[in-house]
Amino acid sequence: MTAKDTFKTIDELAQALQGVGYFAERRLITAVFLSLKLERPLLLEGEPGVGKTELAKALAKILGRPLIRLQCYDGMEQREALYEWNHAAQLLHMRAAASQPAGASPEDIEREVYQKRFLVKRPLLEALQTAAPGALLLIDEVDRADEPFEAFLLEYLGEYQVSIPELGTIKAEVAPVTILTSNRTRDLNDAVKRRCLYQWMDYPDRERELAVVRSQVPEASAQLTEQVAEFVGRLRSQPFSSAFQRAPGIAESVEWAKALVALDTLTLDPEVVQDTVGILFKQREDIAAITPLLNDLLAPAPSAL
């Protein structure tokens, strides 16, 4: 069974993701559903911490596919993404062949050392050669790589194949489910975008965040969970969001809830927030900016008045 045959409806896919603790809006679920049905790569863009990478992990779980991750970074080379030759093994083979009484010709030795057994697979090639049901390839933070690397990805994204000069074209045995993520530190090439389905991911609304925290931190009380979701939601909203360089993501909400449970916190107050604010923010300026806002951030929600 291929990925496009796994889920018959969008609702089935949504329920399966919820079963592994991932709660997503319908627009995102639709994009994932179409990516599976059409066997097209899916490009997810959004602020850090909105759940892009976690979606790939959750999808790998429900599809029963191994997750292969290619973490991009500035200066990444093609060989780190696709393949390398095992030069040490090739050299030993050449020496052994040359030492034989009736040694092979240099041309024969050269052909022998460029066999698949001397090939070291990297994420792209590994994903293409994973047997059924296939792999899920996560190309994470593709915006951190440079434009030549984007150009290198085009053959894979468009045809699920790569070209190796010594071996020829290698095409996927089973089309890998492919997720690309970008924090939009720069604009990606249009050629990459044309080969992918696209979805912008924003921070979750209060109800979805509440569902995520409840699922990931079931030991937290209902009151504490609601306070965490309300507090983080306010941090991201205007006018509060303008005071911070970067708002906390879903991962920070979950980690904060776990920390509060570990501290036996029953309800949020200014002191406990200040003691644990380093979980929500990673910038000194953001930590300093939150102090004068605490009374407003902790004020009862309008519905509670």
Backbone bond lengths (Angstrom), bond angles and torsions (degrees), N, CA, C in turn:
res aa  C-N    CA-C-N  psi(-1)  N-CA   C-N-CA  omega(-1)  CA-C   N-CA-C  phi
1 M - - - 1.458 - - 1.530 109.81 -
2 T 1.330 117.22 128.75 1.459 121.68 179.72 1.519 110.22 -86.22
3 A 1.324 115.63 170.03 1.467 120.27 -179.32 1.524 111.23 -61.17
4 K 1.326 116.94 -34.97 1.463 118.75 -177.29 1.521 112.11 -71.99
5 D 1.324 117.24 -15.76 1.465 120.57 178.99 1.527 113.08 -97.87
6 T 1.345 117.02 -3.04 1.459 120.02 -172.07 1.522 112.68 -71.90
7 F 1.321 117.02 -45.83 1.471 120.86 -177.65 1.526 109.48 -118.76
8 K 1.327 115.16 126.84 1.463 120.08 -176.38 1.516 112.42 -82.32
9 T 1.331 117.91 -26.79 1.453 120.98 -177.34 1.526 110.48 -136.18
10 I 1.310 114.96 163.58 1.461 120.83 176.48 1.523 110.37 -64.90
11 D 1.316 116.44 -37.41 1.473 119.93 179.94 1.524 111.61 -63.84
12 E 1.332 117.15 -39.03 1.469 120.41 177.16 1.528 110.60 -60.90
13 L 1.322 115.92 -42.66 1.460 120.70 179.25 1.525 110.80 -64.93
14 A 1.329 116.59 -43.50 1.469 120.71 179.19 1.525 110.95 -60.72
15 Q 1.326 116.81 -43.15 1.466 120.58 -179.46 1.526 110.92 -65.81
16 A 1.338 116.72 -39.15 1.462 119.82 179.13 1.524 111.18 -64.58
17 L 1.329 117.19 -41.58 1.466 120.41 178.03 1.527 111.62 -65.86
18 Q 1.315 116.08 -40.10 1.467 119.50 177.14 1.523 110.59 -63.03
19 G 1.327 115.98 -32.38 1.459 120.06 179.56 1.516 113.57 -64.32
20 V 1.339 117.18 -22.33 1.471 120.41 176.14 1.528 110.85 -108.13
21 G 1.348 115.31 17.21 1.458 119.76 172.49 1.511 116.37 86.85
22 Y 1.347 117.53 16.28 1.461 119.41 178.23 1.527 109.40 -110.76
23 F 1.324 115.56 117.96 1.465 121.74 -177.58 1.527 108.41 -111.97
24 A 1.320 116.19 118.58 1.463 120.46 -174.88 1.521 110.68 -129.43
25 E 1.330 115.41 154.03 1.461 120.20 176.20 1.524 109.39 -71.22
26 R 1.321 116.35 159.32 1.462 120.88 -173.25 1.536 112.66 -63.45
27 R 1.323 117.16 -34.26 1.462 119.29 -179.96 1.523 111.01 -61.63
28 L 1.324 117.34 -40.50 1.457 121.15 177.92 1.526 110.77 -68.89
29 I 1.325 117.05 -42.77 1.468 120.52 178.43 1.527 110.43 -60.45
30 T 1.324 116.54 -39.09 1.463 120.79 178.38 1.519 110.89 -62.26
31 A 1.336 116.67 -43.09 1.462 120.33 179.31 1.532 110.81 -62.72
32 V 1.323 117.70 -41.85 1.465 121.36 177.99 1.528 110.19 -64.49
33 F 1.328 116.45 -44.73 1.463 122.11 -179.96 1.530 110.75 -57.64
34 L 1.342 116.76 -45.32 1.460 120.51 -179.75 1.524 111.55 -69.02
35 S 1.312 116.62 -34.99 1.462 120.14 176.81 1.529 110.84 -60.93
36 L 1.329 116.22 -41.23 1.461 120.47 178.19 1.528 111.32 -69.17
37 K 1.326 116.56 -45.07 1.460 120.58 -176.69 1.528 112.42 -66.89
38 L 1.328 115.96 -40.76 1.461 120.35 -176.29 1.520 112.41 -90.73
39 E 1.340 116.50 -5.16 1.466 122.68 -176.72 1.525 111.11 53.05
40 R 1.330 114.14 50.91 1.465 121.79 179.03 1.518 109.22 -117.21
41 P 1.341 117.75 145.75 1.469 120.13 174.07 1.526 110.08 -62.12
42 L 1.324 115.90 151.30 1.463 121.74 179.30 1.521 108.69 -119.36
43 L 1.332 116.01 122.05 1.463 122.15 178.06 1.527 108.83 -98.42
44 L 1.331 116.25 120.96 1.462 122.47 179.13 1.526 108.77 -110.01
45 E 1.321 116.08 121.62 1.461 120.40 176.05 1.521 109.34 -116.92
46 G 1.316 116.42 151.12 1.458 120.91 179.13 1.514 110.61 164.21
47 E 1.321 115.15 171.99 1.453 120.82 178.95 1.537 110.41 -63.78
48 P 1.334 117.37 153.28 1.465 119.27 174.76 1.529 110.88 -58.01
49 G 1.324 115.86 136.91 1.456 119.91 175.01 1.510 116.03 93.19
50 V 1.341 118.08 7.06 1.466 118.93 -179.33 1.523 112.55 -89.16
51 G 1.349 117.92 -4.17 1.460 119.98 174.72 1.513 115.27 106.71
52 K 1.323 118.58 19.91 1.471 120.80 -178.12 1.532 111.34 -66.57
53 T 1.309 115.83 -52.25 1.471 119.85 -179.67 1.525 111.02 -66.25
54 E 1.321 116.54 -38.38 1.473 119.94 179.83 1.518 111.59 -63.91
55 L 1.330 117.41 -31.92 1.462 120.13 176.73 1.528 110.07 -62.52
56 A 1.322 117.06 -43.57 1.465 119.97 178.67 1.523 111.09 -61.93
57 K 1.327 116.94 -41.46 1.465 120.50 178.97 1.526 111.11 -64.01
58 A 1.335 116.27 -43.34 1.468 120.25 179.96 1.521 110.85 -65.60
59 L 1.329 116.40 -39.45 1.460 120.56 -179.41 1.528 110.97 -65.70
60 A 1.328 116.73 -38.94 1.464 119.72 177.64 1.525 110.65 -61.73
61 K 1.337 116.53 -38.48 1.469 120.21 179.84 1.518 111.56 -63.90
62 I 1.321 117.10 -48.75 1.470 118.70 -173.95 1.529 111.76 -74.68
63 L 1.341 117.28 -22.26 1.460 119.92 177.98 1.528 111.95 -88.32
64 G 1.346 116.23 -12.73 1.454 119.68 -177.59 1.516 112.52 67.92
65 R 1.328 116.12 33.04 1.468 121.22 -179.21 1.529 109.59 -110.63
66 P 1.329 117.60 145.20 1.468 119.08 174.32 1.525 110.15 -66.80
67 L 1.329 116.10 138.07 1.456 121.43 177.66 1.523 108.87 -89.69
68 I 1.326 116.25 120.10 1.461 122.47 175.96 1.526 107.00 -111.29
69 R 1.317 116.07 123.21 1.466 119.83 -172.45 1.527 110.71 -113.43
70 L 1.317 115.35 127.75 1.454 122.24 172.90 1.523 107.08 -110.72
71 Q 1.323 116.58 103.11 1.468 121.82 -179.91 1.525 108.74 -85.92
72 C 1.319 116.45 116.02 1.455 120.65 -176.66 1.530 110.87 -85.76
73 Y 1.327 114.81 154.28 1.458 120.76 177.32 1.523 108.58 -158.97
74 D 1.307 115.84 163.86 1.451 121.68 -178.29 1.529 110.20 -63.28
75 G 1.331 116.10 129.22 1.452 120.43 179.89 1.514 114.79 88.40
76 M 1.323 117.80 6.66 1.469 120.38 179.06 1.526 110.45 -60.01
77 E 1.316 116.17 137.62 1.455 121.60 178.87 1.520 110.82 -103.23
78 Q 1.327 115.02 156.68 1.459 120.32 -177.38 1.521 111.81 -58.55
79 R 1.320 117.48 -39.43 1.466 120.69 -176.92 1.524 111.91 -61.99
80 E 1.339 117.06 -27.59 1.463 120.55 179.68 1.532 111.39 -76.14
81 A 1.311 116.61 -18.42 1.457 121.01 179.41 1.520 113.15 -99.89
82 L 1.328 117.03 -29.41 1.464 120.26 -170.93 1.537 113.61 -109.88
83 Y 1.327 117.31 -64.56 1.461 119.65 -177.46 1.524 109.75 -166.18
84 E 1.324 114.88 163.82 1.455 123.31 169.39 1.518 107.55 -139.92
85 W 1.318 115.64 155.25 1.457 119.43 172.77 1.519 108.93 -90.32
86 N 1.315 116.08 141.00 1.460 121.65 176.70 1.531 107.75 -79.24
87 H 1.325 115.05 88.02 1.468 119.67 -172.22 1.528 112.20 -64.25
88 A 1.316 117.29 -35.37 1.466 119.77 179.46 1.525 111.02 -62.76
89 A 1.342 116.60 -45.18 1.463 120.40 179.26 1.523 110.95 -67.26
90 Q 1.337 116.62 -37.84 1.462 119.42 177.95 1.529 111.11 -62.69
91 L 1.324 116.42 -42.26 1.459 120.79 -178.87 1.529 111.36 -64.64
92 L 1.323 115.98 -42.67 1.473 119.53 178.26 1.524 110.66 -62.31
93 H 1.327 116.35 -40.96 1.466 120.08 179.28 1.526 110.66 -63.99
94 M 1.316 117.40 -41.70 1.461 121.04 -179.80 1.532 111.09 -64.20
95 R 1.321 115.60 -41.74 1.472 119.17 179.24 1.528 111.12 -65.18
96 A 1.346 115.46 -42.03 1.465 119.02 -179.88 1.521 110.79 -65.09
97 A 1.331 116.27 -41.13 1.471 119.66 -179.72 1.524 111.48 -67.07
98 A 1.319 116.59 -38.84 1.472 120.26 -178.21 1.523 112.18 -70.84
99 S 1.346 116.47 -24.83 1.468 119.99 -177.26 1.522 113.21 -83.21
100 Q 1.317 117.92 -9.66 1.462 120.40 179.47 1.531 110.08 -68.87
101 P 1.362 116.40 145.23 1.475 119.51 -179.63 1.518 112.25 -54.27
102 A 1.315 116.06 -47.14 1.467 120.53 176.86 1.521 107.61 -104.99
103 G 1.307 114.55 65.01 1.462 120.53 -174.10 1.515 112.76 -61.76
104 A 1.312 115.04 152.86 1.460 120.78 178.51 1.520 109.89 -70.83
105 S 1.301 115.57 158.47 1.462 120.86 177.80 1.528 109.30 -70.51
106 P 1.331 116.64 157.18 1.476 118.91 177.60 1.528 112.92 -54.55
107 E 1.329 116.54 -36.38 1.465 119.66 179.80 1.523 111.19 -66.28
108 D 1.346 116.48 -40.92 1.460 120.10 178.99 1.528 110.98 -65.53
109 I 1.335 116.12 -40.97 1.467 119.90 179.62 1.522 110.35 -63.64
110 E 1.325 116.24 -41.01 1.465 119.84 -179.97 1.524 111.05 -62.20
111 R 1.343 116.24 -41.37 1.465 119.49 177.95 1.527 111.24 -64.56
112 E 1.317 116.78 -38.18 1.459 120.88 -177.29 1.522 112.90 -67.74
113 V 1.336 116.87 -37.75 1.471 118.75 -175.23 1.523 112.22 -74.80
114 Y 1.327 117.05 -13.37 1.463 119.02 176.85 1.525 110.04 -103.67
115 Q 1.320 114.64 52.64 1.458 121.31 173.67 1.523 109.37 -103.10
116 K 1.322 115.34 161.97 1.455 120.49 -176.46 1.529 112.59 -61.09
117 R 1.330 116.69 -25.85 1.465 118.30 -177.98 1.528 111.95 -69.65
118 F 1.322 117.36 -16.59 1.462 120.87 176.78 1.534 112.10 -97.55
119 L 1.328 116.29 6.20 1.462 121.42 -176.64 1.527 109.89 -91.99
120 V 1.317 116.79 130.19 1.472 122.31 175.11 1.528 107.78 -100.58
121 K 1.322 116.03 112.71 1.461 120.13 -175.96 1.524 111.11 -75.63
122 R 1.310 115.47 136.75 1.454 123.13 170.14 1.533 108.03 -109.10
123 P 1.337 118.67 176.57 1.469 120.20 -168.58 1.531 116.87 -50.34
124 L 1.322 119.02 -46.00 1.467 119.46 -177.65 1.522 111.88 -62.10
125 L 1.322 116.52 -48.03 1.460 119.74 -179.21 1.521 111.09 -68.00
126 E 1.319 116.89 -38.07 1.462 120.38 177.91 1.524 111.20 -61.02
127 A 1.345 116.08 -41.69 1.465 120.16 179.38 1.522 111.28 -65.18
128 L 1.321 117.22 -39.62 1.455 120.56 -179.66 1.522 112.36 -67.21
129 Q 1.326 116.94 -30.40 1.461 120.28 -174.20 1.522 113.51 -103.79
130 T 1.324 117.46 10.95 1.465 120.38 175.66 1.524 109.55 -75.47
131 A 1.303 116.30 128.40 1.463 121.20 -178.16 1.522 110.74 -71.30
132 A 1.335 115.80 169.48 1.459 122.29 -179.06 1.531 110.21 -52.83
133 P 1.338 117.67 139.20 1.469 127.26 9.81 1.515 114.62 -83.14
134 G 1.329 119.55 9.28 1.448 121.81 -179.67 1.513 112.20 94.03
135 A 1.319 115.69 175.99 1.460 121.68 -176.64 1.521 110.86 -108.10
136 L 1.327 114.83 165.32 1.453 120.50 165.95 1.526 106.35 -112.23
137 L 1.326 115.87 116.38 1.459 121.44 -178.80 1.523 109.24 -98.51
138 L 1.321 115.63 121.93 1.457 122.49 175.46 1.523 108.52 -103.98
139 I 1.326 116.92 111.86 1.462 122.22 174.28 1.519 105.70 -96.85
140 D 1.316 115.63 94.40 1.460 121.82 -167.04 1.532 111.60 -90.76
141 E 1.347 114.43 133.65 1.467 122.48 177.52 1.527 110.88 55.04
142 V 1.331 115.29 53.38 1.464 120.64 -178.39 1.521 111.14 -63.47
143 D 1.320 118.14 -21.97 1.470 121.03 178.97 1.531 112.35 -68.94
144 R 1.323 117.82 -14.10 1.466 120.42 177.70 1.531 112.09 -79.90
145 A 1.327 117.21 -20.83 1.465 120.62 177.52 1.533 108.79 -79.19
146 D 1.341 116.31 172.86 1.456 119.20 -177.97 1.523 111.32 -98.38
147 E 1.333 116.56 175.15 1.457 121.31 -175.10 1.534 113.28 -64.76
148 P 1.329 120.24 -38.74 1.470 118.59 175.59 1.529 113.09 -59.04
149 F 1.327 116.65 -34.36 1.460 118.94 177.81 1.525 110.58 -68.80
150 E 1.332 117.07 -37.54 1.473 120.00 175.32 1.521 110.33 -59.20
151 A 1.331 116.69 -43.91 1.460 120.66 179.62 1.527 110.75 -61.66
152 F 1.314 116.02 -38.18 1.461 121.35 177.86 1.532 111.20 -62.11
153 L 1.330 117.87 -33.19 1.464 121.51 -177.72 1.534 113.71 -73.70
154 L 1.323 117.77 -15.90 1.469 120.37 -170.07 1.527 112.99 -59.93
155 E 1.322 117.64 -41.45 1.467 119.85 -179.29 1.524 110.41 -62.88
156 Y 1.319 116.23 -44.10 1.466 119.14 178.74 1.523 110.84 -62.97
157 L 1.333 117.42 -49.09 1.461 121.18 -175.29 1.528 111.97 -64.71
158 G 1.322 116.67 -34.33 1.464 119.28 -176.02 1.508 114.55 -85.60
159 E 1.330 117.12 -31.43 1.469 119.60 -172.09 1.520 114.04 -132.42
160 Y 1.340 117.79 1.99 1.462 121.39 -175.20 1.519 110.95 49.61
161 Q 1.329 114.18 52.44 1.454 120.52 176.12 1.530 108.78 -152.64
162 V 1.330 115.87 161.32 1.462 121.99 176.32 1.518 108.23 -138.27
163 S 1.324 115.58 158.30 1.460 120.61 179.22 1.524 109.78 -113.21
164 I 1.332 115.07 127.21 1.462 122.03 176.36 1.519 106.98 -115.47
165 P 1.328 117.80 117.14 1.479 119.98 -173.36 1.521 114.18 -49.78
166 E 1.322 118.08 -42.63 1.464 120.69 -175.25 1.534 113.29 -78.91
167 L 1.334 117.55 -18.81 1.469 120.42 -174.52 1.523 113.52 -120.04
168 G 1.319 117.17 -15.72 1.458 119.93 -177.46 1.519 112.42 95.66
169 T 1.326 116.54 -156.44 1.461 122.33 -176.64 1.524 110.28 -88.74
170 I 1.321 115.51 132.01 1.465 121.18 176.86 1.517 107.65 -114.27
171 K 1.313 116.82 117.53 1.459 123.05 -177.71 1.516 109.80 -105.25
172 A 1.323 116.03 151.78 1.460 121.26 -176.09 1.518 111.53 -60.23
173 E 1.336 116.29 135.48 1.458 121.24 171.47 1.525 109.55 -70.60
174 V 1.335 115.51 -43.87 1.471 123.00 173.54 1.528 106.22 -133.00
175 A 1.314 117.67 130.61 1.464 120.54 -176.87 1.527 110.25 -56.51
176 P 1.331 118.99 119.37 1.465 120.07 179.37 1.528 110.05 -70.80
177 V 1.312 116.87 140.37 1.455 120.16 167.47 1.526 105.94 -71.68
178 T 1.319 117.48 123.83 1.463 121.11 -171.55 1.524 111.06 -122.28
179 I 1.322 115.45 122.92 1.461 122.42 177.91 1.528 108.31 -118.14
180 L 1.327 116.90 125.47 1.450 121.90 173.17 1.528 108.01 -108.63
181 T 1.321 117.64 139.36 1.460 120.51 175.86 1.521 109.66 -121.00
182 S 1.331 114.67 149.79 1.465 120.90 178.66 1.516 108.95 -146.83
183 N 1.340 115.63 134.37 1.462 121.32 173.98 1.521 111.26 -90.34
184 R 1.313 115.62 5.07 1.467 124.47 177.28 1.531 112.03 58.51
185 T 1.329 115.73 42.49 1.456 119.20 171.85 1.525 110.24 -70.04
186 R 1.330 115.84 -19.22 1.463 122.30 171.82 1.524 107.57 -155.13
187 D 1.323 116.59 162.89 1.461 120.89 178.82 1.523 110.19 -76.98
188 L 1.323 115.68 136.38 1.453 120.42 176.97 1.522 110.43 -81.88
189 N 1.324 115.74 157.82 1.451 121.95 178.86 1.529 110.83 -62.49
190 D 1.323 116.38 141.82 1.465 120.55 179.87 1.523 112.06 -60.98
191 A 1.334 116.77 -31.60 1.469 119.86 -179.78 1.524 111.31 -64.11
192 V 1.334 117.33 -35.56 1.465 121.09 175.35 1.515 109.96 -66.80
193 K 1.325 116.73 -46.18 1.464 120.56 -177.64 1.521 111.82 -63.13
194 R 1.337 117.45 -37.58 1.468 120.16 -178.62 1.519 111.99 -64.45
195 R 1.304 117.87 -27.19 1.459 121.36 -178.47 1.530 113.16 -86.56
196 C 1.320 116.22 -1.66 1.466 120.62 -176.28 1.526 110.85 -124.29
197 L 1.319 115.49 153.57 1.455 119.93 160.07 1.527 106.83 -76.41
198 Y 1.323 116.50 155.93 1.466 119.49 -171.65 1.525 110.64 -130.54
199 Q 1.339 114.78 143.00 1.464 119.96 174.48 1.519 109.29 -148.90
200 W 1.323 115.35 128.36 1.464 120.76 172.33 1.523 108.07 -87.76
201 M 1.333 117.32 129.88 1.455 121.76 179.54 1.519 109.94 -109.28
202 D 1.319 115.78 127.26 1.459 121.41 178.97 1.522 108.83 -109.13
203 Y 1.340 115.83 174.05 1.460 119.35 174.86 1.524 109.14 -62.94
204 P 1.325 117.93 148.84 1.476 120.31 -178.12 1.518 111.20 -72.72
205 D 1.324 115.43 156.80 1.456 118.58 172.26 1.535 108.44 -74.80
206 R 1.323 115.23 174.79 1.464 119.76 -173.48 1.528 112.34 -59.32
207 E 1.316 117.33 -42.25 1.466 120.14 -175.92 1.526 111.98 -67.38
208 R 1.320 116.66 -39.88 1.468 118.86 178.71 1.520 110.93 -69.57
209 E 1.315 116.82 -40.10 1.461 118.98 177.77 1.523 110.63 -64.22
210 L 1.310 116.26 -39.05 1.460 120.97 177.88 1.522 110.32 -61.01
211 A 1.333 116.10 -42.48 1.466 120.18 179.70 1.531 111.06 -64.46
212 V 1.340 116.58 -39.67 1.463 120.25 179.66 1.525 110.79 -64.79
213 V 1.324 116.74 -48.08 1.467 120.18 -178.13 1.527 110.50 -63.92
214 R 1.318 117.34 -41.05 1.470 120.31 177.74 1.520 110.70 -60.94
215 S 1.337 116.38 -40.52 1.460 120.32 -178.20 1.523 111.57 -69.76
216 Q 1.335 116.92 -41.11 1.457 121.05 -175.08 1.527 113.25 -84.74
217 V 1.333 116.91 -25.58 1.472 120.68 -178.81 1.535 108.40 -128.66
218 P 1.322 117.47 67.39 1.469 119.84 -176.08 1.521 113.56 -64.76
219 E 1.327 117.70 -20.50 1.461 120.30 -179.07 1.523 112.83 -76.84
220 A 1.322 118.02 -11.79 1.470 121.01 177.55 1.522 110.02 -74.47
221 S 1.314 116.55 142.46 1.468 120.39 178.91 1.522 109.99 -67.97
222 A 1.321 115.93 157.82 1.466 120.87 179.04 1.524 110.75 -59.04
223 Q 1.346 116.42 -40.68 1.458 120.17 -179.03 1.529 111.27 -64.29
224 L 1.332 116.78 -45.13 1.462 120.33 -178.77 1.528 110.75 -65.95
225 T 1.318 116.88 -41.52 1.461 120.70 179.33 1.520 111.15 -60.47
226 E 1.313 115.96 -43.97 1.464 119.94 179.09 1.525 111.14 -65.04
227 Q 1.318 116.94 -38.60 1.460 120.03 179.14 1.529 111.14 -66.12
228 V 1.328 116.89 -39.84 1.464 120.61 178.09 1.527 110.15 -62.04
229 A 1.326 117.08 -48.43 1.466 120.70 -179.41 1.528 111.18 -62.43
230 E 1.323 116.29 -41.29 1.466 120.47 -179.99 1.527 110.80 -66.12
231 F 1.326 117.18 -45.11 1.463 121.84 -177.39 1.529 110.61 -64.19
232 V 1.340 117.49 -48.77 1.463 120.40 -178.92 1.520 110.85 -65.96
233 G 1.324 116.81 -37.23 1.459 119.72 176.54 1.519 111.86 -60.98
234 R 1.317 117.16 -39.84 1.455 120.77 178.09 1.525 111.25 -67.81
235 L 1.337 116.96 -36.99 1.459 119.71 177.64 1.524 111.60 -57.65
236 R 1.329 116.25 -35.35 1.462 120.49 -176.09 1.530 112.74 -85.94
237 S 1.306 117.35 -10.49 1.461 119.95 -174.08 1.522 111.63 -94.07
238 Q 1.302 115.10 159.59 1.463 120.11 172.84 1.519 109.09 -74.09
239 P 1.353 119.55 145.48 1.471 126.43 1.00 1.524 113.66 -87.49
240 F 1.339 118.00 1.39 1.462 119.94 -174.79 1.535 112.69 -65.02
241 S 1.335 117.66 -39.60 1.459 120.72 -172.92 1.519 112.98 -60.67
242 S 1.338 117.16 -28.37 1.462 120.34 -179.06 1.530 112.19 -68.41
243 A 1.344 116.95 -15.09 1.462 120.33 -178.85 1.530 112.28 -83.15
244 F 1.346 117.43 -11.75 1.456 120.46 -173.18 1.522 111.74 -119.00
245 Q 1.330 115.13 149.72 1.463 120.24 177.16 1.524 111.08 -72.65
246 R 1.313 115.87 -37.25 1.464 120.12 -178.55 1.511 109.75 -149.73
247 A 1.312 115.77 126.17 1.464 120.41 -179.57 1.532 110.23 -75.84
248 P 1.334 117.69 152.46 1.473 120.02 177.86 1.526 111.34 -65.62
249 G 1.330 115.95 145.12 1.450 120.96 176.79 1.523 111.42 -92.73
250 I 1.329 115.62 -176.61 1.462 120.75 179.88 1.529 110.20 -63.19
251 A 1.334 116.32 -38.81 1.471 119.74 -179.94 1.519 110.82 -59.43
252 E 1.335 116.79 -39.78 1.463 120.30 178.46 1.521 111.67 -66.68
253 S 1.326 117.02 -37.91 1.467 120.52 177.21 1.526 111.10 -59.58
254 V 1.340 115.14 -45.33 1.462 120.15 -179.21 1.525 110.46 -65.67
255 E 1.330 117.68 -45.54 1.460 120.72 -179.85 1.525 111.38 -63.96
256 W 1.319 116.11 -37.23 1.463 119.59 179.01 1.526 110.47 -65.33
257 A 1.330 116.26 -43.41 1.463 119.88 178.24 1.527 110.96 -60.86
258 K 1.332 117.20 -41.16 1.462 120.39 178.04 1.530 110.98 -62.89
259 A 1.342 115.79 -41.07 1.464 119.77 179.98 1.522 110.94 -65.74
260 L 1.320 117.22 -40.14 1.457 120.88 -179.93 1.530 110.95 -64.85
261 V 1.325 116.35 -38.68 1.467 120.39 176.63 1.532 109.71 -64.42
262 A 1.340 116.35 -42.00 1.468 120.02 179.73 1.524 111.79 -62.25
263 L 1.338 116.36 -27.65 1.465 121.40 178.94 1.535 112.44 -90.96
264 D 1.342 115.64 6.74 1.474 121.49 -179.08 1.527 111.39 57.49
265 T 1.320 116.57 37.77 1.461 121.78 179.39 1.525 109.89 -75.10
266 L 1.311 115.69 130.98 1.468 120.54 177.56 1.519 111.46 -97.77
267 T 1.317 116.16 -35.43 1.460 119.86 -178.58 1.529 108.64 -150.94
268 L 1.311 117.10 150.11 1.463 121.07 -179.05 1.529 110.97 -74.70
269 D 1.332 115.21 140.26 1.458 121.02 172.57 1.530 107.17 -145.32
270 P 1.332 118.73 166.34 1.470 120.45 -176.77 1.522 114.02 -54.88
271 E 1.309 117.40 -37.78 1.462 119.75 -176.84 1.519 111.74 -66.30
272 V 1.327 117.61 -46.78 1.465 119.59 -177.56 1.528 110.52 -69.38
273 V 1.318 117.29 -33.11 1.465 119.41 176.83 1.526 110.21 -64.42
274 Q 1.315 117.20 -46.85 1.468 120.18 -179.97 1.526 112.04 -63.85
275 D 1.326 116.75 -34.94 1.467 120.40 179.90 1.531 112.64 -69.93
276 T 1.329 116.99 -25.74 1.467 120.37 -173.81 1.532 112.97 -117.51
277 V 1.309 117.82 8.57 1.466 120.58 -173.62 1.530 112.26 -64.62
278 G 1.335 117.65 -19.83 1.457 120.75 177.72 1.514 113.75 -66.10
279 I 1.324 117.56 -12.55 1.465 120.85 175.11 1.525 110.28 -81.38
280 L 1.326 116.19 -33.13 1.464 120.98 -178.63 1.519 112.24 -82.34
281 F 1.320 116.99 -38.35 1.460 121.36 -175.43 1.523 110.62 -122.43
282 K 1.319 115.38 146.57 1.464 121.57 -179.80 1.528 111.84 -118.40
283 Q 1.325 116.65 7.95 1.455 121.02 178.63 1.530 109.39 -115.51
284 R 1.327 115.63 135.42 1.469 120.12 -179.28 1.525 111.30 -58.34
285 E 1.337 116.34 -39.50 1.463 120.39 -178.53 1.538 111.33 -64.87
286 D 1.322 116.99 -37.78 1.471 120.34 179.28 1.527 110.91 -67.98
287 I 1.335 116.25 -40.00 1.461 119.92 178.89 1.528 110.31 -63.25
288 A 1.328 116.60 -40.03 1.469 120.16 178.64 1.519 111.60 -69.28
289 A 1.339 116.89 -33.44 1.464 120.52 -175.39 1.522 113.23 -72.74
290 I 1.328 117.15 -22.24 1.460 118.87 -174.08 1.526 112.93 -76.46
291 T 1.341 117.61 -27.14 1.466 121.07 -174.00 1.526 113.72 -55.98
292 P 1.335 120.33 -50.73 1.468 119.24 -178.76 1.527 114.21 -70.68
293 L 1.328 117.10 -8.77 1.464 120.43 -177.73 1.528 112.96 -100.19
294 L 1.327 117.79 -3.98 1.462 120.59 -170.40 1.518 113.31 -59.55
295 N 1.326 118.36 -42.78 1.467 120.14 -177.98 1.521 111.19 -60.26
296 D 1.329 116.91 -42.32 1.466 120.00 179.01 1.525 111.26 -70.46
297 L 1.333 116.18 -39.49 1.459 119.27 -178.90 1.526 112.50 -67.32
298 L 1.322 116.58 -30.78 1.462 120.78 -178.45 1.514 113.40 -95.84
299 A 1.314 118.01 2.32 1.462 121.35 178.87 1.524 109.99 -61.34
300 P 1.325 119.24 145.41 1.464 121.02 178.86 1.517 111.80 -56.29
301 A 1.317 114.58 143.52 1.460 118.90 176.06 1.525 110.22 -63.78
302 P 1.336 118.27 150.13 1.459 120.50 -177.83 1.521 113.90 -53.58
303 S 1.333 116.02 -35.39 1.465 119.47 -179.00 1.527 112.28 -67.05
304 A 1.348 115.63 -20.39 1.466 119.54 -177.43 1.507 112.70 -89.78
305 L 1.359 116.35 -6.85 1.460 119.24 -178.30 1.515 112.27 -80.96
